[in-house]
Amino acid sequence: MVSVSVRDNNVDQALKVLKKKMQREGIFREMKLRRHYEKPSEKRAREGAEAIRRSRKMDRKRQERDGF
């Protein structure tokens, strides 16, 4: 459960903090995925592609850090 306290009637700042927390928790992404039914085979393919994307990104960062 995500909660944000409003200080000094500053609702804009509280909304900004709430959006950042929701983004970090992955709530927006999950809402987008739940809009339509996803077949189990499509889910496996998507998760596999995401894993490949993450590993390639980590490799690029590692190479950049090591100076290649």
C-alpha positions as CSV (number, residue, x, y, z in Angstrom):
1,M,0.0,0.0,0.0
2,V,1.5,3.3,-1.1
3,S,0.7,6.3,1.1
4,V,1.8,10.0,1.0
5,S,1.2,12.7,3.6
6,V,0.3,16.2,2.5
7,R,2.3,18.9,4.3
8,D,1.3,22.5,4.4
9,N,-1.6,22.0,1.9
10,N,1.0,21.3,-0.8
11,V,-1.1,18.9,-2.9
12,D,1.1,19.3,-6.0
13,Q,4.2,18.1,-4.2
14,A,2.3,15.2,-2.7
15,L,1.1,14.1,-6.1
16,K,4.6,14.3,-7.5
17,V,5.8,12.1,-4.6
18,L,2.9,9.7,-5.1
19,K,3.6,9.3,-8.8
20,K,7.3,8.7,-8.2
21,K,6.5,6.0,-5.6
22,M,4.0,4.3,-7.9
23,Q,6.5,4.3,-10.7
24,R,9.1,2.8,-8.5
25,E,6.7,0.1,-7.3
26,G,5.7,-0.8,-10.9
27,I,2.0,-0.1,-10.4
28,F,1.6,1.8,-13.7
29,R,3.2,-1.0,-15.6
30,E,1.0,-3.6,-13.9
31,M,-2.1,-1.6,-14.6
32,K,-1.2,-1.4,-18.3
33,L,-0.6,-5.2,-18.4
34,R,-3.9,-6.0,-16.7
35,R,-6.0,-4.0,-19.2
36,H,-6.2,-6.9,-21.6
37,Y,-5.9,-10.7,-21.1
38,E,-2.4,-12.0,-21.9
39,K,-2.1,-15.6,-22.9
40,P,0.5,-17.6,-20.9
41,S,2.6,-18.2,-24.0
42,E,2.7,-14.5,-24.7
43,K,3.5,-13.8,-21.0
44,R,6.5,-16.2,-21.2
45,A,7.7,-14.6,-24.4
46,R,7.4,-11.1,-23.0
47,E,9.2,-12.0,-19.8
48,G,12.0,-13.7,-21.7
49,A,12.4,-10.7,-23.9
50,E,12.5,-8.4,-20.8
51,A,15.2,-10.6,-19.3
52,I,17.3,-10.4,-22.4
53,R,16.9,-6.7,-22.5
54,R,18.0,-6.4,-18.9
55,S,21.0,-8.5,-19.3
56,R,22.2,-6.6,-22.4
57,K,21.7,-3.3,-20.6
58,M,23.8,-4.6,-17.7
59,D,26.5,-5.8,-20.1
60,R,26.6,-2.4,-21.7
61,K,26.9,-0.7,-18.4
62,R,29.6,-3.1,-17.3
63,Q,31.6,-2.5,-20.4
64,E,31.2,1.3,-20.1
65,R,32.4,1.1,-16.5
66,D,35.4,-1.1,-17.4
67,G,36.4,1.2,-20.3
68,F,35.8,-1.0,-23.3
